[in-house]
Amino acid sequence: MYNVLLADDETAILEGLKTIICWNELGLNLVAAVTDGESALQYIRENPVDILVTDIRMKEMDGLALISALHEVSPETRCIILTGYSDFGYTKKAIQLGIENYILKPVDENELVLTLTNLITKLEEDASKARNSIYEFRDAICYRWITGKIDINAFQHRAGVLDIDLTEKFFQVGVLRVRNYELLTQNDSIACEKNVLRVICSELRHVKQARFAVCRGERGDFLAALWGSLDLCREELKRAFIRAGQVLSGMRLNAVSSLGKLQEDFMQLSASYTDAMFLVEFGLILPAGTVADEYAVSCLMNEKSKPMDVDPQELLKAISEKDEAGVKTFTESLRSTLTQSGAQTPNAIKIPVMELMYSISKLKAGGMVQEEYDLVRVFGEITQAQTIDSLLEILTASALKKIDKIRKAATEMSLHVVRAISAIEQGENVTLKSLAEQYKISPVYLGQLFKNETGMLFTDYMNSVRVKKSIELLRTTDKTVAEIAELSGYASYGYFCSVFKKVTGAYPKDYRIK
């Protein structure tokens, strides 16, 4: 078990931390809880401590001084800090000193448990590994942002630390996939991954109108979060990814890349990620030196030089009408056509089957994004299929699954959206993620349900309601803008002002004067 020491000058917080976390079940031994940095440092001088959870502000010796002193006394001790929104400067210094994570007060039990769990994994993998640098911290935050696994309030705070401009015009995700990923897992895989990241960053720096952050994904994927005037530099971005692929080929790494759709909302970046992860699968069949985006894939679908053309309309009509028998009739008809044409190998119809799958994915089924993650898996099955029968089985199963999703979406859509609107109108402190967890569905799926039903993004609708409330407070009270921002549901004063101006055309103070 790993030893944990708590340090906070607020006794109530210490007692709460002792009780809300099941330390023993996590494999942790809570050895002591102290109310000041001096006592914590003295304890660590005399006893082994693996993890320190400390408040950033304490009397006598604060958390920064304590962490700094630990570099000499016990450099192997890992640190987690507890901080408030007002402690931005302290937090940045703490990151530079080297910490595992920081938890905003009031402490979120789930986030603390997740941080501790991840930290235990690190300790078990390599107890002597140096504590995370700010670059590793950035890598972790960017991955959570790209994949939609971070709360909006938590990300807004971290975006300032990471110097990400949330007021930019567009946001987008690029994916570079190393297809012979096994090379990265041989010999020095860490050095190889760093080389790939270095190459991507080197090429993206040439794109003047885009800013970026690059991180590692899964299965040989490297992800780039992009922001800026991306509508003006699309071709430059493509060339940057193409150049990166060419450089990597000189390192015996076979890479394909894709670009997801542009998003105007920074918290919808995960939708671009989903799109990019889907499109990168087409790298298997696109010409070399091509970045897979919607345009490139559309061109592929419109080619007339394929082994055979298949009209998808009959299949799409059967799916839209939830006609399972019609789906099976289509696949049997396709089988008959293949027999008459003399097709003997599955390669003759892999591209047409991918076309059909792509067309199926575009059918509206309540905007469920999870199916596109399934589609990534299905594309892998298609490329590896050895018989025509197995290809047709994949197509039939996917079409029938789409019918199930359409049926389910039809019954879920109104209920979920009505409940979400009610929560927003009542001023509840909700997010797309928190509501999705409550409804037990994907946040991205809920976001698309909401847009399909209301014609507005969830964030835009929430902002319109909150701004309407703030306007009333500006008109009828003498409260400060900062107080009104908080009463309207905004944790960040700067973000509130930015949203208010976007909705009304003026900043809050100017609006009040007007």
C-alpha positions in Angstrom: 0.0 0.0 0.0 1.1 3.6 -0.6 1.2 6.1 2.2 -0.8 9.3 1.9 -0.5 12.5 3.9 -3.2 15.2 4.0 -2.4 18.9 4.7 -5.1 21.6 4.9 -5.5 24.4 7.4 -9.3 23.9 7.4 -10.2 21.2 9.8 -13.6 20.6 8.2 -12.0 19.9 4.8 -9.5 17.5 6.5 -12.3 15.6 8.1 -14.2 15.4 4.9 -11.3 14.1 3.0 -10.8 11.4 5.6 -14.3 10.1 5.2 -15.4 10.6 1.6 -12.5 8.6 0.2 -12.3 4.8 0.9 -8.5 4.9 1.2 -8.0 1.3 2.0 -10.1 0.1 -0.9 -7.9 2.1 -3.3 -4.8 0.5 -1.9 -3.8 3.6 0.1 -2.8 4.0 3.7 -3.8 7.4 5.2 -0.9 7.9 7.6 -1.5 11.4 8.8 -3.6 14.6 8.5 -2.0 18.0 9.4 -3.1 21.6 9.4 0.0 23.3 8.2 3.0 22.9 5.8 5.6 22.9 8.5 4.0 19.9 10.2 3.7 18.1 6.9 7.3 18.7 6.0 8.5 17.5 9.4 6.4 14.3 9.2 7.8 13.6 5.7 11.3 14.1 7.0 10.8 11.3 9.5 8.4 9.0 7.7 8.0 7.7 4.1 5.2 9.3 2.2 4.3 8.4 -1.4 1.4 10.9 -2.0 0.9 14.3 -0.5 -2.6 16.0 -0.9 -2.2 19.6 0.1 -4.1 22.9 0.1 -2.2 25.5 -1.9 -2.9 28.2 0.7 -2.0 27.6 4.3 -0.7 29.7 7.1 3.0 29.6 8.0 4.1 27.5 5.1 1.8 27.3 2.1 1.5 24.5 -0.4 4.0 26.0 -2.9 6.7 26.3 -0.3 5.9 22.8 0.9 6.2 21.3 -2.6 9.4 23.2 -3.2 10.9 21.9 0.0 10.0 18.4 -0.9 12.3 18.5 -3.8 15.2 18.3 -1.3 13.6 16.3 1.4 11.6 13.7 -0.5 11.8 14.1 -4.3 9.9 10.8 -4.9 6.8 12.0 -3.1 4.0 12.7 -5.6 1.8 15.9 -5.0 -1.8 16.7 -5.6 -2.9 20.3 -4.7 -6.3 21.6 -3.7 -7.0 25.0 -5.1 -9.7 27.7 -5.7 -10.5 29.6 -8.9 -8.8 32.7 -7.4 -5.5 30.9 -7.0 -4.6 30.9 -10.7 -1.1 32.3 -10.2 -0.3 29.8 -7.4 -1.7 27.0 -9.5 0.6 27.8 -12.4 3.6 28.0 -10.2 2.7 24.6 -8.7 2.5 23.0 -12.1 5.9 24.4 -12.9 7.2 22.8 -9.7 5.8 19.5 -10.8 2.5 18.1 -9.6 0.3 15.2 -10.6 -2.9 17.2 -10.8 -4.9 20.0 -9.0 -8.4 19.6 -7.7 -10.7 22.6 -7.5 -12.5 23.4 -4.3 -15.1 22.3 -3.3 -13.4 19.0 -3.9 -15.1 16.7 -6.4 -14.9 13.2 -4.9 -14.9 11.5 -8.3 -12.1 13.6 -9.7 -10.0 13.0 -6.6 -10.6 9.3 -6.8 -9.8 9.2 -10.5 -6.6 11.2 -9.9 -5.5 8.9 -7.1 -6.3 5.8 -9.2 -4.2 7.1 -12.1 -1.4 8.0 -9.7 -1.4 4.5 -8.2 -1.1 3.0 -11.7 1.9 5.2 -12.4 3.6 4.2 -9.1 3.0 0.6 -9.9 4.4 0.9 -13.4 7.6 2.8 -12.4 8.1 4.0 -8.8 11.2 5.9 -9.8 9.6 7.8 -12.7 10.0 11.6 -12.4 6.8 13.5 -11.6 4.9 14.8 -14.5 6.3 17.9 -16.3 4.1 20.7 -17.5 4.3 19.1 -21.0 2.9 15.8 -19.7 0.2 17.8 -17.9 -0.7 19.5 -21.2 -0.8 16.1 -23.0 -3.3 14.7 -20.5 -5.6 17.8 -20.5 -5.5 18.0 -24.3 -6.4 14.3 -24.6 -9.4 14.8 -22.3 -10.5 17.9 -24.2 -10.2 16.2 -27.6 -12.1 13.1 -26.5 -14.8 15.0 -24.5 -13.8 13.5 -21.2 -13.4 16.8 -19.2 -16.1 19.0 -17.6 -16.6 22.4 -19.1 -15.8 24.3 -15.9 -12.7 22.3 -15.2 -11.5 22.8 -18.8 -12.1 26.6 -18.8 -9.8 26.9 -15.8 -7.1 24.7 -17.3 -7.3 26.4 -20.7 -5.9 29.5 -19.2 -3.0 27.5 -17.7 -2.4 25.9 -21.1 -2.7 29.1 -23.0 -5.6 27.9 -25.2 -7.7 30.8 -26.6 -11.4 29.7 -26.3 -12.6 32.7 -28.2 -11.1 31.6 -31.5 -13.4 31.2 -34.6 -13.0 27.5 -35.2 -11.8 24.3 -33.5 -10.9 21.1 -35.2 -9.1 17.7 -34.6 -6.5 16.1 -36.8 -5.5 12.5 -36.4 -2.2 10.9 -37.6 -2.3 7.1 -37.3 0.9 5.0 -37.5 -0.3 1.9 -39.2 2.7 -0.3 -38.4 2.3 0.7 -34.7 4.2 -2.5 -33.6 7.4 -0.7 -34.4 6.7 1.8 -31.7 6.3 -1.0 -29.1 9.7 -2.4 -29.9 13.0 -1.3 -28.4 12.6 2.3 -27.1 8.9 3.0 -27.8 8.9 6.2 -25.7 11.7 7.7 -27.8 9.8 6.7 -31.0 6.6 8.3 -29.8 8.4 11.5 -28.9 9.9 11.5 -32.5 6.4 11.2 -34.0 5.1 14.1 -31.8 8.1 16.2 -32.7 7.6 15.7 -36.4 3.9 16.6 -36.2 4.6 19.7 -34.2 7.4 20.8 -36.5 5.2 20.7 -39.6 2.1 22.3 -37.9 4.3 25.3 -36.9 4.4 26.3 -40.5 0.6 26.9 -40.6 0.4 30.6 -39.5 -3.3 30.9 -39.0 -3.6 27.8 -36.8 -2.5 27.1 -33.2 -2.3 23.6 -31.9 -1.6 21.1 -29.1 -0.6 17.6 -29.9 -1.0 14.5 -27.7 -0.9 10.7 -27.8 -4.1 8.8 -28.5 -4.6 5.1 -28.6 -3.5 2.3 -30.9 -0.8 4.3 -32.6 -3.0 7.4 -33.0 -1.5 10.9 -32.5 -4.1 13.7 -32.0 -3.8 17.4 -32.8 -6.3 19.9 -31.3 -6.3 22.9 -33.7 -7.8 26.3 -33.2 -7.8 29.6 -35.1 -9.0 30.8 -38.6 -9.0 27.2 -39.7 -11.4 27.9 -42.6 -8.7 29.9 -44.2 -5.8 27.4 -43.9 -7.4 24.1 -44.7 -5.0 23.3 -47.6 -2.0 24.4 -45.5 -3.1 22.0 -42.7 -3.4 19.1 -45.2 0.1 19.8 -46.6 1.5 19.9 -43.0 0.1 16.4 -42.3 1.3 15.1 -45.7 4.8 16.4 -45.0 4.7 14.8 -41.5 3.8 11.5 -43.2 6.6 11.8 -45.6 9.1 12.5 -42.9 7.9 9.5 -40.9 8.1 7.3 -43.9 11.9 8.0 -43.8 11.8 6.5 -40.3 10.1 3.4 -41.6 6.8 4.4 -40.1 3.7 4.1 -42.3 1.2 6.9 -41.4 -2.2 8.0 -42.6 -4.0 11.2 -41.4 -7.4 12.8 -41.3 -9.1 16.1 -40.4 -12.5 16.2 -38.7 -15.2 18.8 -39.3 -14.8 22.4 -38.1 -16.6 23.2 -34.8 -17.5 26.7 -33.6 -17.9 25.6 -30.0 -14.7 24.6 -28.1 -16.6 22.1 -26.1 -17.8 20.4 -29.3 -14.2 19.4 -30.2 -15.0 15.8 -29.4 -17.5 15.8 -32.3 -14.6 16.7 -34.7 -12.5 14.0 -33.0 -15.2 11.4 -33.7 -15.4 12.5 -37.3 -11.6 12.4 -37.7 -11.4 8.9 -36.2 -14.1 7.7 -38.7 -12.4 9.4 -41.7 -8.9 8.1 -40.9 -10.1 4.6 -41.7 -10.4 5.6 -45.3 -6.6 6.1 -45.3 -6.5 2.4 -46.0 -8.0 2.9 -49.5 -7.2 6.6 -50.4 -4.3 7.4 -52.6 -0.9 7.9 -50.9 -0.3 11.4 -49.8 -4.0 12.2 -49.2 -5.4 13.5 -46.0 -8.8 12.0 -45.3 -11.4 14.7 -44.9 -15.0 14.9 -45.9 -14.1 16.2 -49.4 -11.5 13.5 -50.1 -13.9 10.8 -49.0 -16.7 12.3 -51.1 -14.5 12.2 -54.1 -13.7 8.6 -53.4 -17.4 7.8 -53.2 -18.1 9.5 -56.5 -15.4 7.7 -58.5 -16.7 5.8 -61.5 -13.6 3.5 -61.8 -14.5 1.2 -59.0 -14.9 -2.6 -59.7 -18.6 -2.2 -59.4 -21.2 0.5 -58.5 -23.9 -0.2 -55.9 -26.9 2.2 -55.6 -27.5 2.6 -51.8 -31.0 4.2 -52.1 -32.9 0.9 -51.8 -31.0 -0.1 -48.7 -31.3 3.4 -47.1 -35.0 3.5 -47.8 -35.4 0.1 -46.1 -33.5 1.4 -43.0 -35.4 4.6 -42.9 -38.7 2.7 -42.9 -37.3 0.3 -40.3 -37.9 -2.5 -42.8 -35.7 -5.4 -41.7 -37.0 -7.7 -44.4 -36.2 -5.1 -47.0 -32.6 -5.0 -45.7 -32.2 -8.7 -46.1 -33.8 -8.6 -49.5 -31.2 -5.9 -50.6 -28.2 -8.0 -49.4 -29.6 -11.1 -51.1 -30.0 -9.1 -54.3 -26.5 -7.9 -54.0 -25.3 -11.4 -53.5 -27.1 -12.4 -56.7 -25.6 -9.5 -58.6 -22.1 -10.5 -57.5 -22.7 -14.1 -58.6 -23.9 -12.9 -62.0 -20.9 -10.5 -62.4 -18.5 -13.3 -61.7 -16.9 -11.6 -58.6 -14.8 -14.2 -56.9 -12.9 -12.3 -54.2 -14.0 -9.9 -51.4 -11.6 -7.2 -52.7 -14.0 -6.6 -55.6 -16.7 -5.2 -53.3 -14.8 -3.8 -50.3 -15.0 -0.2 -51.5 -18.7 -0.5 -52.4 -19.5 -2.0 -49.0 -17.5 0.9 -47.4 -19.6 3.3 -49.5 -22.8 1.7 -48.2 -21.5 1.8 -44.6 -20.6 5.5 -45.1 -24.1 6.3 -46.5 -25.7 4.4 -43.6 -23.7 6.5 -41.1 -25.2 9.7 -42.6 -28.8 8.6 -41.9 -30.3 10.5 -39.0 -30.9 8.4 -36.0 -31.3 11.0 -33.4 -27.7 12.1 -33.9 -26.2 9.2 -32.0 -22.4 9.6 -32.2 -21.6 6.2 -30.6 -22.4 4.5 -33.9 -19.5 6.2 -35.5 -17.2 4.7 -33.0 -18.7 1.3 -34.0 -18.2 2.2 -37.6 -14.4 2.6 -37.0 -14.5 -1.0 -35.7 -16.6 -2.1 -38.7 -14.2 -0.6 -41.2 -11.4 -2.6 -39.6 -13.6 -5.8 -40.1 -14.2 -4.9 -43.7 -10.6 -4.5 -44.6 -9.8 -7.8 -43.0 -12.7 -9.8 -44.4 -11.7 -12.9 -46.3 -14.9 -13.9 -48.0 -17.8 -12.2 -49.8 -20.3 -13.8 -47.4 -18.5 -12.3 -44.4 -18.7 -8.8 -46.0 -22.4 -9.2 -46.6 -22.9 -10.4 -43.0 -21.1 -7.3 -41.8 -23.3 -5.1 -44.0 -26.6 -6.8 -42.9 -25.7 -6.6 -39.2 -24.8 -2.9 -39.4 -28.0 -2.0 -41.3 -30.2 -3.9 -38.7 -28.3 -2.2 -35.9 -29.0 1.2 -37.5 -32.7 0.3 -37.5 -32.6 -0.4 -33.8 -30.9 3.0 -33.2 -33.6 4.8 -35.1 -36.3 3.1 -33.1 -34.6 3.9 -29.8 -33.9 7.5 -30.8 -37.5 8.1 -31.7 -38.6 7.2 -28.2 -35.8 8.8 -26.3 -35.3 12.1 -28.1 -38.2 14.2 -26.8 -37.9 13.0 -23.2 -34.2 13.7 -22.9 -34.4 17.1 -24.5 -37.5 18.2 -22.5 -35.7 17.2 -19.3 -32.6 19.1 -20.3 -34.5 22.2 -21.2 -36.3 22.1 -17.9 -33.1 21.8 -16.0 -31.6 24.8 -17.9 -34.8 27.0 -17.5 -34.9 26.3 -13.7 -31.3 27.6 -13.4 -29.8 24.3 -12.3 -26.0 24.1 -12.5 -25.9 21.4 -15.2 -23.6 20.5 -18.1 -24.1 18.4 -21.1 -21.8 15.8 -19.4 -23.7 15.8 -16.1 -27.1 15.4 -17.8 -25.8 12.7 -20.0 -24.5 10.8 -17.0 -27.9 11.2 -15.4 -29.6 9.9 -18.5 -27.0 7.2 -19.0 -26.2 8.2 -22.6 -23.2 9.7 -24.4 -22.7 13.5 -23.9 -22.1 13.9 -27.6 -25.3 11.9 -28.4 -27.3 14.2 -26.0 -25.8 17.3 -27.7 -26.9 16.1 -31.1 -30.4 15.1 -29.8 -30.7 18.6 -28.4 -29.7 20.3 -31.6 -32.0 18.0 -33.7 -34.9 18.8 -31.5 -34.4 22.6 -30.8 -32.2 23.7 -33.7 -29.6 25.0 -31.3 -26.5 23.7 -29.7 -26.9 22.9 -26.0 -24.3 25.5 -25.1 -26.0 28.2 -27.2 -29.3 27.5 -25.6 -27.9 27.5 -22.1 -26.1 30.8 -22.8 -29.2 32.4 -24.2 -31.1 31.5 -21.0 -28.3 32.6 -18.7 -27.7 35.9 -20.6 -31.4 36.7 -20.5 -31.2 36.3 -16.7 -28.1 38.4 -16.5 -29.8 41.2 -18.5 -32.6 41.3 -16.0 -30.2 41.5 -13.2 -28.2 44.3 -14.9 -31.5 46.3 -15.4 -33.0 45.7 -12.0 -30.2 45.5 -9.5 -27.0 47.3 -8.6 -24.9 44.1 -8.2 -21.5 44.1 -9.8 -20.9 42.3 -13.1 -18.8 39.7 -11.4 -21.7 39.0 -8.9 -24.2 38.8 -11.8 -21.9 36.4 -13.7 -21.9 34.0 -10.7 -25.7 34.4 -10.2 -26.2 33.6 -13.9 -24.3 30.3 -13.6 -20.8 31.3 -14.9 -17.8 30.3 -12.8 -15.5 32.4 -15.1 -16.0 36.2 -15.2 -14.0 36.5 -18.5 -16.0 33.7 -20.2 -19.3 35.4 -19.1 -18.3 38.7 -20.6 -17.2 37.0 -23.9 -20.5 35.1 -24.1 -22.6 38.2 -23.2 -20.9 40.2 -26.0 -21.5 37.3 -28.5 -25.2 37.2 -27.7 -26.0 40.9 -27.2 -23.2 42.7 -29.2 -21.9 44.6 -26.1 -20.0 43.8 -23.0 -22.1 43.7 -19.7 -20.9 47.1 -18.4 -21.5 48.8 -21.7 -25.0 47.2 -21.9 -25.9 48.4 -18.4 -24.9 52.0 -19.3 -26.8 51.8 -22.6 
